[in-house]
Every structure is written in structure tokens, then in C-alpha cells.
Amino acid sequence: MKRTLFLFIISFLSFLFSANSYAFKFSPMSLSLGVKGPNSSALFFLENDSNQAIAVQVSLAKREMDVNGVESNPKISDELTLYPSQLIIPPNEKRSVKVAWFGKILPTKELAYRLIAEQLPIELEKSKNKKASIKVLLRYIAALYVKAEDYNSVILITEVKNSDKKISIQVENSGKKHQVLANLNLKFINEKNKKEILFNADNLKGMSGENILAESKRIFVFPKSGKFAEINSADKVKISFDKD
């Protein structure tokens, strides 16, 4: 997934959109909490800018990601609280949801969560010509992080595999904070023949902008074509990006 998909997902569970449909705005899409004092809680905001009341359900889940970038969202225990979890937002009004850390054990690294805000399905009235009603569900998925200290990320390319048809690049974040690979650049250096091959964000689609969570690894695979065909597994690799 691209970075924009790690910060939010808006999904419409309908192939049609009606001018009579109504939805809401949600912010922020990424937020960090501490574990003590006023920084251990924060507010998310939901705004109904339509002329109809809407119902919204809000929930929390853990955020885990495997080496291929596939995300899973197990249930949380009681380390975080959320209030309220269900809201009726009147027309043209704004409401807030408070999230707070209540964990008894201090995190040894940044913990990643998802806050999910869903507009509950709304049955629209059938029109006079008896067309089927349209259900629209708007869903936001925000990033929520909890950390005990001012942690940092440590990003390295730890392995490059060269096969007949693919180039696999393994990125490791040995630090205690997540890192988005924004504006990513890679430089492959063949010390034997002094050759350098440069890749910018446009060459690294599917890798640039990706989120590497704390103490985790990701593997990115590219077809062995163009400049990628010139890469050797023994090349040294330098990585640069816009650090958070």
C-alpha cells in the first residue's frame, strides 16, 4: 500500500453515488500518544457538513504488518480507551472522540494501532419510480502510535536478492519508531567496476512512501528489467529519504 493508504482509506460500499447521500470529515489521519500526563490522551474530530444527521461507529485495533506489507488488525486489550464509540452527529456540527493510554506496562518501542471510523449504513428512501435504495458506507482508517520516549527509526538495506526474473530488496527498521520512506532514493554501488546506479521515487513505486514499523522488516520485489537488470546482489546500497 502507498503511504496515503497507510494514513487513510475511504471505501464506498456501493457502485453508485446519490446526490442525497451524506457523509462526514475526519481528522487527524495520524496521531501519536505518550504514556504519561497530558500527552497520554488526544482527540479525533468528526464533522458532519451535510444537512442530515449521521451515525458513526469508532473502534480501535492493533496494527501489524508482515514482510510483504500485508496488514492485520488484531483486537486490542485494555491498554487504550475510546469514548464515545458511537455517535449521532447532527447536521453541520462537529464532534470529538477521545483516545487515552491506560497500559500498565511501558512500551519498549513505539506501538502501532488503527482508529477506524465508519458511517453506519443508511437506508435511503425509495424514489417515486421505485428504484432500489442505495446504501453508502464511508470508512476512515487513521494511524495511531503510542511511545514511552522520543524514539528514532534506524533504516538499512539488509539484503538484495537477484533471481532470473526478480530483484528483492529487504529493508530493516531496527529502531524503535516507525518510518515512512518518503521521497525515497537508492544508490547501488559496484565497487569492482566503480559503477553506480541511481533510483529515485519514480523508479521505486511500491516502495517509496511505504511505512516500516518499529523493529520490523519489509521486502520489496521488482521485475528484473530496465535499470534493475543491472543490479548485483553484491552491490553496496545507500538509502536516503525524508525522515519524519
C-alpha positions as CSV (number, residue, x, y, z in Angstrom):
1,M,0.0,0.0,0.0
2,K,1.0,3.5,-0.7
3,R,1.6,6.0,2.1
4,T,-1.8,7.6,1.6
5,L,-3.4,4.2,2.1
6,F,-1.3,3.8,5.5
7,L,-2.6,7.3,6.6
8,F,-6.3,6.7,5.4
9,I,-8.7,4.5,3.4
10,I,-12.0,5.8,2.2
11,S,-14.2,3.0,0.9
12,F,-17.7,3.3,-0.6
13,L,-19.6,0.0,-0.5
14,S,-21.6,0.9,-3.5
15,F,-21.1,1.3,-7.2
16,L,-23.4,4.2,-7.3
17,F,-23.5,7.6,-5.6
18,S,-26.6,9.6,-4.9
19,A,-26.8,13.4,-4.5
20,N,-29.0,12.6,-1.5
21,S,-26.1,10.7,0.2
22,Y,-24.3,12.4,3.1
23,A,-21.1,11.7,4.9
24,F,-18.5,13.3,7.3
25,K,-15.0,14.6,7.6
26,F,-12.4,13.1,9.9
27,S,-9.1,14.4,11.3
28,P,-6.3,14.0,12.0
29,M,-5.3,10.9,10.0
30,S,-2.1,10.3,12.1
31,L,-1.5,10.9,15.7
32,S,1.0,10.0,18.5
33,L,0.3,9.5,22.2
34,G,2.7,9.4,25.1
35,V,2.1,7.2,28.2
36,K,2.1,9.9,30.9
37,G,0.5,13.2,31.7
38,P,-1.5,15.3,29.2
39,N,0.3,13.6,26.2
40,S,-1.3,10.3,27.0
41,S,-4.7,11.3,25.5
42,A,-5.8,13.1,22.4
43,L,-8.8,13.9,20.3
44,F,-10.0,12.9,16.9
45,F,-12.6,15.1,15.2
46,L,-15.6,14.2,13.1
47,E,-17.5,16.8,11.2
48,N,-20.9,16.4,9.5
49,D,-21.1,19.0,6.8
50,S,-24.3,17.8,5.4
51,N,-27.9,18.7,6.2
52,Q,-28.7,15.2,7.5
53,A,-27.9,13.6,10.8
54,I,-25.5,10.7,10.5
55,A,-24.5,7.8,12.7
56,V,-20.8,6.9,13.2
57,Q,-19.1,4.0,14.9
58,V,-15.5,4.3,16.1
59,S,-13.2,1.4,17.1
60,L,-9.5,0.6,17.8
61,A,-7.3,-2.3,16.6
62,K,-3.7,-3.2,16.7
63,R,-1.6,-2.7,13.6
64,E,0.7,-5.5,12.5
65,M,2.4,-5.9,9.1
66,D,4.3,-8.8,7.6
67,V,7.4,-8.6,5.4
68,N,5.3,-8.3,2.3
69,G,3.3,-5.4,3.6
70,V,0.1,-7.3,4.4
71,E,-1.5,-5.6,7.4
72,S,-3.5,-7.4,10.1
73,N,-5.5,-5.8,12.8
74,P,-5.9,-8.0,16.0
75,K,-8.1,-6.7,18.8
76,I,-6.6,-4.6,21.5
77,S,-6.9,-5.5,25.2
78,D,-7.4,-2.7,27.7
79,E,-4.3,-0.6,27.1
80,L,-6.3,2.0,25.2
81,T,-9.7,3.6,25.8
82,L,-12.0,5.2,23.4
83,Y,-15.0,7.4,24.1
84,P,-17.6,7.7,22.7
85,S,-17.6,4.7,20.4
86,Q,-20.9,5.6,18.8
87,L,-22.1,9.0,17.8
88,I,-25.1,10.7,16.2
89,I,-23.8,13.8,14.6
90,P,-26.5,16.5,13.9
91,P,-26.4,18.4,10.6
92,N,-23.5,20.8,10.2
93,E,-22.0,20.0,13.6
94,K,-18.7,18.7,14.8
95,R,-18.0,16.0,17.5
96,S,-14.8,14.7,19.1
97,V,-13.7,11.2,20.2
98,K,-11.1,10.9,23.0
99,V,-8.4,8.2,22.9
100,A,-6.3,7.6,26.0
101,W,-3.5,5.3,27.1
102,F,-4.1,3.2,30.2
103,G,-1.5,0.5,29.7
104,K,0.2,-0.7,32.8
105,I,3.4,-1.8,31.1
106,L,5.6,0.9,29.4
107,P,6.2,0.2,25.7
108,T,9.8,-0.7,24.9
109,K,9.2,0.5,21.3
110,E,6.6,2.5,19.5
111,L,3.3,0.6,19.4
112,A,1.1,0.9,16.2
113,Y,-2.7,1.0,16.2
114,R,-5.6,1.8,13.9
115,L,-8.5,4.0,14.7
116,I,-11.4,3.2,12.5
117,A,-14.4,5.5,12.0
118,E,-17.3,4.1,10.0
119,Q,-20.5,5.7,8.9
120,L,-23.2,3.2,9.6
121,P,-25.3,2.1,6.6
122,I,-28.2,4.4,5.8
123,E,-31.2,3.1,4.0
124,L,-32.3,5.9,1.6
125,E,-35.9,6.3,0.8
126,K,-37.1,4.7,-2.4
127,S,-37.8,7.2,-5.1
128,K,-41.2,7.6,-6.7
129,N,-40.1,5.5,-9.6
130,K,-39.4,2.6,-7.2
131,K,-35.7,2.3,-7.9
132,A,-33.8,0.3,-5.4
133,S,-32.4,2.2,-2.4
134,I,-28.7,2.9,-2.3
135,K,-26.5,2.1,0.8
136,V,-23.3,4.1,1.2
137,L,-20.7,3.4,3.9
138,L,-17.8,5.8,4.4
139,R,-14.8,4.5,6.3
140,Y,-11.7,6.2,7.6
141,I,-8.7,4.4,8.9
142,A,-6.3,6.6,10.9
143,A,-2.8,5.8,12.2
144,L,-2.3,5.9,16.0
145,Y,1.1,5.4,17.7
146,V,2.0,5.1,21.4
147,K,5.5,5.6,22.6
148,A,7.1,6.0,26.0
149,E,10.1,8.0,24.9
150,D,11.4,10.1,22.0
151,Y,12.3,7.0,19.9
152,N,14.1,7.1,16.5
153,S,14.0,4.9,13.4
154,V,17.1,3.2,12.0
155,I,16.7,2.2,8.4
156,L,19.1,-0.1,6.4
157,I,19.0,-2.2,3.3
158,T,20.0,-5.6,4.7
159,E,19.7,-7.9,1.7
160,V,19.4,-7.7,-2.1
161,K,18.4,-10.9,-3.9
162,N,18.9,-11.3,-7.6
163,S,17.0,-14.0,-9.4
164,D,16.3,-14.7,-13.0
165,K,13.2,-12.5,-13.2
166,K,13.1,-10.5,-9.9
167,I,15.1,-8.2,-7.7
168,S,14.1,-8.4,-4.0
169,I,15.2,-5.7,-1.6
170,Q,14.9,-6.1,2.1
171,V,14.6,-3.1,4.3
172,E,15.0,-3.3,8.1
173,N,14.0,-0.8,10.7
174,S,16.0,-1.7,13.8
175,G,14.9,1.5,15.5
176,K,12.0,1.9,17.9
177,K,9.9,4.3,15.8
178,H,8.1,3.8,12.5
179,Q,9.5,5.4,9.4
180,V,7.7,6.3,6.1
181,L,10.1,6.1,3.1
182,A,9.0,9.4,1.7
183,N,10.9,10.7,-1.4
184,L,13.0,7.5,-1.4
185,N,16.3,7.3,-3.2
186,L,18.6,4.3,-3.6
187,K,22.2,4.1,-4.9
188,F,23.6,0.8,-5.9
189,I,27.4,0.8,-6.0
190,N,29.5,-1.9,-7.7
191,E,32.9,-1.4,-6.2
192,K,34.6,-3.8,-8.6
193,N,33.9,-1.7,-11.7
194,K,33.1,1.6,-9.9
195,K,29.7,1.7,-11.4
196,E,26.7,3.5,-9.6
197,I,23.1,3.0,-10.4
198,L,20.6,5.6,-9.0
199,F,16.9,5.1,-8.4
200,N,14.5,7.9,-7.3
201,A,11.0,7.7,-6.0
202,D,9.6,7.4,-9.6
203,N,11.7,4.3,-10.2
204,L,10.7,2.8,-6.8
205,K,6.9,2.8,-7.0
206,G,5.5,0.3,-4.5
207,M,8.5,1.0,-2.1
208,S,8.7,4.8,-1.9
209,G,6.2,6.1,0.6
210,E,5.8,2.8,2.4
211,N,5.7,2.6,6.2
212,I,8.3,0.5,8.0
213,L,7.0,-0.1,11.6
214,A,9.4,-0.2,14.6
215,E,11.7,-3.2,14.8
216,S,10.3,-4.8,11.6
217,K,11.4,-5.8,8.1
218,R,9.8,-5.3,4.7
219,I,10.7,-7.0,1.3
220,F,10.0,-5.2,-1.9
221,V,10.1,-7.0,-5.2
222,F,10.7,-5.5,-8.7
223,P,10.8,-7.1,-12.1
224,K,14.3,-7.6,-13.4
225,S,14.1,-5.1,-16.3
226,G,15.5,-1.6,-17.1
227,K,18.0,-0.4,-14.5
228,F,17.0,-3.3,-12.2
229,A,18.6,-5.7,-14.6
230,E,22.0,-4.1,-13.9
231,I,21.9,-4.7,-10.1
232,N,24.1,-7.4,-8.5
233,S,23.4,-8.9,-5.1
234,A,26.9,-7.9,-4.0
235,D,26.4,-4.2,-4.7
236,K,26.5,-1.9,-1.8
237,V,23.3,0.1,-1.3
238,K,22.9,3.6,0.1
239,I,19.4,4.7,1.0
240,S,18.1,8.2,1.6
241,F,14.6,9.6,2.3
242,D,12.8,12.4,4.0
243,K,12.9,11.5,7.7
244,D,9.9,12.1,9.9
